[in-house]
Amino acid sequence: MTAQLLANKFIGLDLQKLPQHVAVIMDGNGRWAKQRGLPRIEGHRQGANTLKAILRTCNDCGINTLTAYAFSTENWGRPMTEVSFLMTLFEKLLRKELAEMHQEEVCIRFIGDLDPLPKTLQREIDRAMDVTKNNTGVNFNVAINYGGRLEILKACKAIANRVAQGNLALEAINEATISDYLDTSASPDPDLLIRTSGEMRLSNFLLWQMAYAEIYVTDTFWPDFDSSEFLKAISDFQKRDRRFGKLTTN
């Protein structure tokens, strides 16, 4: 996309002050469906289309990383019909969309505990990451069977194991060490967290990484959170005074 086309599409935004990493909690699929007298699975299906549109917007405007909370470690407690549908949906989407995402230079990564996922889905995940690993467009992190506390616990155990084996000195451990052992070690920490449907909580998502993320909450359900809604969130982010606990000096 040329500079002029970008300027026309993203009018009102400062393309030099974009968040480098946006994380999204895609909430409200079920309620969106209920309002329309549809089964919950239709909300998830429409939500997948929304995610595709937001991913393309990130790629077009130059946002480096998008991390989407697709399925949490707690979501296994939902009705098995819904869980099974989601697993099948993830698999079908990877098969259907991979070629297009690869063409658009999207680099796909999956974070979370992938071992409990269906083997057929694991194969599609491995293939998607392998095919797109050298792409230079937006980095797309998909959090599936992901929990922030579990991620930190796994990192602590891995670090403790290195210390026990004599490969890491206790006094050498710092915040960067923890970050290096997290699933998102290849990405910068999120600058902006977007949560749809009006809920005011992190829901065990990127707990370590969110330390200084700006938070944007909207009442819009995720299936209705189109590119224009996303750009509103980016515009709001650009109005924030990000001091990271410090005071600015004049």
Stockholm file with secondary structure:
# STOCKHOLM 1.0

chainA/1-250         MTAQLLANKFIGLDLQKLPQHVAVIMDGNGRWAKQRGLPRIEGHRQGANTLKAILRTCNDCGINTLTAYAFSTENWGRPMTEVSFLMTLFEKLLRKELAEMHQEEVCIRFIGDLDPLPKTLQREIDRAMDVTKNNTGVNFNVAINYGGRLEILKACKAIANRVAQGNLALEAINEATISDYLDTSASPDPDLLIRTSGEMRLSNFLLWQMAYAEIYVTDTFWPDFDSSEFLKAISDFQKRDRRFGKLTTN
#=GR chainA/1-250 SS CCHHHHHHHTTTCCTTSCCSEEEEECCCHHHHHHHTTCCHHHHHHHHHHHHHHHHHHHHHHTCCEEEEEEEEGGGGGSCHHHHHHHHHHHHHHHHHHHHHHHHTTCEEEEESCCTTSCHHHHHHHHHHHHHHTTCCSCEEEEEEEECHHHHHHHHHHHHHHHHHTTSSCGGGCCHHHHHHTSTTTTSCCCSEEEECTTCCCCTTSSTTTTTTCEEEECSSCGGGCCHHHHHHHHHHHHTCCCCTTCCCCC
#=GC SS_cons         CCHHHHHHHTTTCCTTSCCSEEEEECCCHHHHHHHTTCCHHHHHHHHHHHHHHHHHHHHHHTCCEEEEEEEEGGGGGSCHHHHHHHHHHHHHHHHHHHHHHHHTTCEEEEESCCTTSCHHHHHHHHHHHHHHTTCCSCEEEEEEEECHHHHHHHHHHHHHHHHHTTSSCGGGCCHHHHHHTSTTTTSCCCSEEEECTTCCCCTTSSTTTTTTCEEEECSSCGGGCCHHHHHHHHHHHHTCCCCTTCCCCC
//
